[in-house]
Amino acid sequence: MTRAAWGSRLGFILAAAGSAIGLGAIWKFPYVTAQNGGGAFLLIFLVMVFTLGISIMIAEMAVGQISQQSPVGAYRYFGGRPWSIVGYIGVFCGFLILSFYSVVGGWTVFYIVRSLDTAFLTADAVVLKQIFDTFIADPTEPLWYHAGFMAMTAGVVLAGVQKGIERVSKSLMTMLFLLILVLIARSLTLPGASEGVMYFLTPDFAKVDARMVLEAMGLAFFSLSLGMGCMMTYGSYVSGETNLARSAASVIGLTTGICILVGLMILPAVFAFGLDPAEGAGLTFIIMPMVFSHLGGGQFFALLFFFLLFVAALTSSVSLMEVVTSFFIDEFSLPRIPVAIVMAVLMFILGIAASLSFGPWKGYTLFGMTIFKLLDYVTSHLMMPFGGIMVTLLVGWKACQQVARRLSVDGRPPRWWPLMKPFCRYVAPLLILLVLFQNL
Ligand code: PHE
């Protein structure tokens, strides 16, 4: 069987950016940044993105492209059997992420439905907080949305690489970008908005500690879809001559750009409306309706916003499911359709626990974290950084020559390669380890 492939370099970039840009940039980034005091956190996040992020993305894409295999096979190809364990961990990580990601994806669908109701557009924080809190704590309602979101994810994956992912990714992302610009204009012109801009952009280094650095690193891994083999899998669908470094840079630029724009859309409004920046997971869902209530045609914009947020989430969840399904397809030659369905059901079941942990199961905690929080923490703070260590070590030591050759243009390795090699060999793994150990 010939391996599925992207239609073009643009198709690849859009799909990879579609994977990266999602709930990470629009839901997680703003609330985590706000919780961590703004400016200084943003700066550390950016440092993580432009050091670890860019090199790990290039590393993953190259390893996937050369081996033409999904993570397990790709690690085995370069490192032999023992290394394939890293691939298994990555696949498992994707499984865990999608189980709770789909819960939040379901929230976006709920908010599309809510936007149809005019009474929803209010500037009353108490009402909006209540809508959010009541919904996520409900023992059954969010589960329907979670099921719907998971089913749609599986549906796209079933359509196959080319038709499904590429087509969805190609459209609508531009629209999201334009909409965010409109919303920034509204948010920035609210009275009191400048305080939010200051909060977001002025670093206060007194707030920095080891925990915050780990938060920023975890967020970088999560929002760039790194460390679990997603970019490796997408890279494996690249054929021929595609310039991987340039593609990686485009994906990083697009995603980080969206993160910053989303920060400018949300934080000024948070301050203008007097909401607590430490609000947490509900921040985007509570603050945006307030912005819409101050905007002509607010209901239309609300609908559009939550719809595009849903699409952004879907292109990311599809990439997560692609990692999990392509593992079974590549490793066991199983057919795509039953694999995707069985995996979707299993992830849905684990997601039930994550969803209930906002309501009836709130009290069940481990290390002080609910099931949802624990899944989130273990994946982005431990498993993805671990994957980052391993892929840089692989490229730095085992796959060095092949990757250098693959990245070469006209037979010569790129000018930055002399930096990349020691960075992958020593700096990146040690940096990640240091951040992890500082937190033990
Ligand atoms: N980067 C995605 C987002 O921000 C989440 C994701 C993580 C997707 C890991 C794939 C792999 O929404």
Residues whose N, C-alpha, C, O or C-beta is under 5 A from the ligand:
A	BS01	LIG	S19 A20 I21 G22 L23 G24 A25 F222 S223 L224 S225 L226 C230 S316 S319 L320
